C-alpha cells in the first residue's frame, strides 16, 4: 500500500477502466495468467486484464484456473494445487464451493470466479474482512483494505463513522461503518457477488451480499466438543507455523497462551522461543505460571523451548511513544493503539530470536470464557439450570436479585435495544446485570455536542433496519464479541508486518469458533469452572497441572500509571488535535485531564478510544505520497 508497509489485495472488474485502476497500484509484471514482480502478484481475467492484484507481504496467495473458472485463496499457508483443483472442479456454484472450503482451516480470504461471477468473502470471525467501493469509471472494486479503496476512489473521511469510533464498544451492525464515505464493509459471514456485464453492454450490475455462514446449533457434549475444538486448534496452528524451523509464542502464563505454546510445540520446530513480560504488580501470578509451563515443557519429550522474560522495568507503560502509531494505517481507529509500544517491544524481542512466525492467545477469552448474556438463552429452554448457573454468577459478581430477574425476563427486541444503546445517563455500575443484547454506553464527557449528536443519530438510523447476528441473544453477543476482538487484533498483525514478523491468533479460526458454538451451552461455560471447553480440548497436549489455573491477571495499574508517566505526550497530542478540528472533541477538556492523570473522570471513562482516534486520524491524513500517474487513454490503460 502506498506509503505503508502493508499487505492487501484488490479485485477488479474485467474492463479497460478496471485495468486503469490497477495502474494506480504497484505495477503488474510480465505476461501470463499469474505474474509477480517484487512483492506484487497479479491473477488475470480470461481476457488477460487484471482480476486480483495482491501484495502479500506476510500471507500466501494460492491460485488455480480451470477454463473460465478460477479460485484464489489468501491466507497463512500455501494451499497445494491438488487441493485447489479438488475445491474448484466439483463446485457448480458458490454454495457448492463453500461446502468444500469447510474442510480447510477458516483463515482464508476467498476470491472465486464461477460462471463469470466473482465471489469474494472473508471469515466468519471477522479476522479477514471485505470492503467494496464504486469507482467512477470501473464500477465496483473490492479489497480487504478500505484505505486502498479510499485511495482509488478518492473517498473523504466520514465524520459520523469517525465519531462512532470514540466509543469504547461499537456493536453490530455499526462496527461495519467504514470510516471513508462510499467505502462499504461486507458483513462477517456474508460474501460479495460481483456479476459480469451483460452481453453486448458495458454496464455491470451492482454487487450483492449473500450469507455463506450460519452458527451451528449447540448440540454436542463437552467431551465431543472438546475433541472437535482440539482438532481445530491444532489445524489452525499447523496452518500458521507447520514446517517452520524457528517460531515464537507469547507466553503470558494465562491458559490461552499456554495452550497455544504447547500446540505450537506439537508441530516440531527446531527452535521454539517463549516470551513473557514480567508484571510490575507483585501480586501478579502470570510470570509464575509461565515459568511452570516452561519447566513442564522441558521435562517432557519434544522441542525444549527457550524462555525470554522481559523485565517489568523494560516494558513501556500504556500511552508510550504515541507517534509510533504512524508506522501503520489500520483499517479503522482501534482502542489497542495506546499499548502499541508495549506490543512492539514484545514482537521486537521475538523477532530478535530469529522467529519466522509469532503466535498469541488473542481470542481465547471471547471464544471460551463466555459472557453472562448466554444464560438468557439457557433460560428459554432450561430455566432451572439457567437459574442455578446464574446463582453462582450472581454470587461472584454481586448482582442484586430483583434487577437480575428483571433483566432475565426482559423481552426487548434487538432494534429497540440498539436505538437506546447510547444514552446521556451515567454508565451502568459494576453490579448491573448484563443479560441484554450488549452493553449500554454514555458518550465520554470530552466529546462535543456535535459528536454526541452524530453518535445518537447513527445508532437510531442503524436500529431502523438492524437484525441481530443470531436470534438468540447470548449467541449474538458471543459472536459479536469475537468479531470485535478479531478487529482489534489487526493492530498486532500490522505491528508485526512493520517489524517483519508475521503474527497470528489461531483461536480466531472459523473452525475453532464453530466447534465452540456447537457445544451445549451449560457445558461450554460455567460459573464454577474456568474455560471448561478449552481445558478439556487441550487435555493431553497441555500438562494437567497447567490446566488447573483458574485466575487471570489484568494490567489496569499500568494503564493508570501510563496516564501519569506520559502526561506531556498526551498534552502534546491534544495541542492541535485533529479530532477537535473535526468538531468531535473538546481539546481544552482533554488538556486539563492530561494535567490531572488521576482525575475521577479518567477512572470512570477510558481515554483509549479517543487516543486511538486522534493518532489514527493523523496517520490517515499523512498516509499517501504523490499519486501515481493514471493512464490517460484506453490504449495506454489496456493490458
Number of C-alpha atoms within 10 A of each C-alpha: 19 16 13 14 16 21 18 20 23 24 25 27 25 20 24 20 21 23 23 24 23 24 18 16 22 19 15 21 14 11 11 11 17 21 15 18 13 10 11 20 22 27 26 21 22 16 12 16 23 30 26 21 25 25 23 17 15 20 18 17 21 17 20 21 22 11 7 12 20 24 22 21 22 23 22 21 19 14 18 11 13 10 11 19 17 13 18 24 13 11 17 12 15 21 12 13 19 15 12 15 17 11 10 16 22 27 26 24 20 21 23 24 24 19 14 16 16 23 23 27 29 26 25 28 29 23 25 25 26 25 25 23 23 18 19 10 13 20 18 20 22 28 24 23 24 26 26 21 24 20 18 19 20 14 18 13 18 15 19 23 21 24 27 25 24 29 23 19 17 19 20 23 18 18 19 17 22 21 25 23 18 18 24 19 20 21 24 23 21 21 26 24 20 24 20 18 16 10 7 6 7 10 12 17 13 12 20 13 16 16 13 17 15 12 17 13 11 19 13 19 15 23 14 15 26 24 16 21 27 22 16 26 27 21 20 28 24 20 20 24 24 19 12 16 16 18 25 31 28 25 31 26 26 23 29 22 22 27 28 27 28 19 21 25 25 16 18 17 20 15 18 24 23 25 22 21 23 21 21 14 13 7 8 15 17 22 18 12 19 27 17 15 24 20 14 15 19 14 10 10 7 15 16 19 19 15 18 17 18 16 12 14 11 11 19 19 25 27 28 21 16 20 15 15 21 17 18 21 26 25 19 26 24 24 22 18 27 25 21 22 22 20 19 18 16 19 25 16 17 23 21 10 17 16 21 17 22 26 23 24 23 21 24 24 17 22 25 22 20 23 18 22 23 23 28 25 20 20 17 13 10 12 14 12 14 20 18 12 20 21 15 14 18 19 11 11 12 13 18 13 11 10 14 19 13 12 17 22 13 12 9 11 14 19 19 14 17 26 19 15 19 20 14 13 10 11 17 13 8 10 13 15 24 22 24 22 26 23 17 18 19 17 24 22 15 19 22 18 15 14 23 24 13 18 23 21 14 18 23 18 14 17 20 12 9 18 15 18 21 15 12 16 21 24 25 20 27 25 22 26 23 22 25 21 21 22 20 19 21 21 24 23 21 21 26 22 19 16 15 17 22 24 25 24 24 28 28 30 26 25 26 24 25 24 24 25 24 21 25 17 23 18 17 25 23 20 19 12 14 20 24 18 26 25 23 21 23 25 16 9 16 22 17 13 10 20 20 12 15 12 10 12 14 10 13 10 12 18 17 18 16 19 24 17 18 19 20 13 17 21 19 13 20 22 14 11 22 20 25 17 11 13 17 24 27 18 23 15 13 22 18 13 21 23 15 15 19 14 12 10 15 16 11 12 15 16 21 21 22 27 24 23 24 20 25 22 21 17 19 18 11 11 18 14 9 7 11 11 8 14 16 9 11 12 9 12 19 17 15
